[in-house]
């Protein structure tokens, strides 16, 4: 929907564990042919590979909940995918 309206898409996908978030982000970045921390990034406790140009962000459920505390409407995210 946001692409049809000409708006930027930013997808946040949660993963249950830190290793899941980082390994899935690495695999998706490799399959897309880009570098991790570019279009695809991840954010977990004590580690972050995100840039201003990241449009697909993998994070842990804890990071998602922490973000919701300070940003209840998740402004800046067009889609949220919750795994498990």
C-alpha positions in Angstrom: 0.0 0.0 0.0 2.7 2.5 0.9 4.5 1.9 -2.4 1.3 2.5 -4.3 0.9 5.8 -2.5 4.5 6.8 -3.2 5.6 6.5 0.4 8.7 4.8 1.7 8.3 1.3 3.1 10.1 0.2 6.2 9.6 -3.3 7.5 10.4 -4.4 11.0 10.5 -8.1 11.6 10.9 -9.5 15.1 12.7 -12.8 15.9 12.6 -14.6 19.2 16.4 -14.8 19.7 19.4 -12.6 19.1 21.2 -15.2 17.0 18.0 -15.6 14.9 17.7 -11.9 14.1 21.4 -11.6 13.1 21.6 -14.8 11.1 18.3 -14.2 9.2 19.4 -10.6 8.4 22.8 -11.8 7.2 21.1 -14.4 5.0 18.6 -12.0 3.5 21.3 -9.4 2.8 23.4 -12.0 1.1 20.5 -13.3 -1.0 19.6 -9.7 -2.0 23.2 -9.2 -3.1 23.9 -6.4 -0.6 25.9 -5.8 2.5 24.5 -6.3 5.9 23.7 -2.9 7.5 22.6 -1.4 4.1 19.1 -2.1 3.0 18.9 -5.0 5.4 19.9 -4.6 9.0 19.4 -6.0 12.5 19.2 -4.7 16.0 19.7 -6.8 19.1 20.9 -6.2 22.6 24.5 -4.9 22.5 24.8 -5.1 18.7 23.3 -3.2 15.8 23.9 -3.2 12.1 21.5 -0.6 10.9 21.9 2.5 8.7 19.6 5.4 7.8 19.0 3.5 4.5 17.9 0.3 6.1 14.3 -0.6 5.0 14.2 -4.1 6.4 15.1 -4.4 10.0 15.3 -7.6 12.0 15.2 -7.3 15.7 14.4 -9.3 18.9 11.0 -9.1 20.6 12.7 -7.2 23.4 14.0 -4.5 21.1 10.5 -4.2 19.5 8.9 -3.9 23.0 11.5 -1.3 24.0 10.8 0.7 20.8 7.0 0.5 21.5 7.5 2.1 24.9 9.1 5.2 23.4 7.2 5.1 20.1 3.8 3.5 20.7 2.6 4.0 17.1 5.9 2.8 15.6 6.1 5.8 13.4 8.6 5.3 10.6 7.6 1.6 10.2 5.1 0.8 7.5 4.9 -3.0 8.2 5.6 -5.1 11.4 6.1 -8.8 11.2 6.1 -10.8 14.4 7.7 -14.2 14.4 6.6 -16.5 17.2 
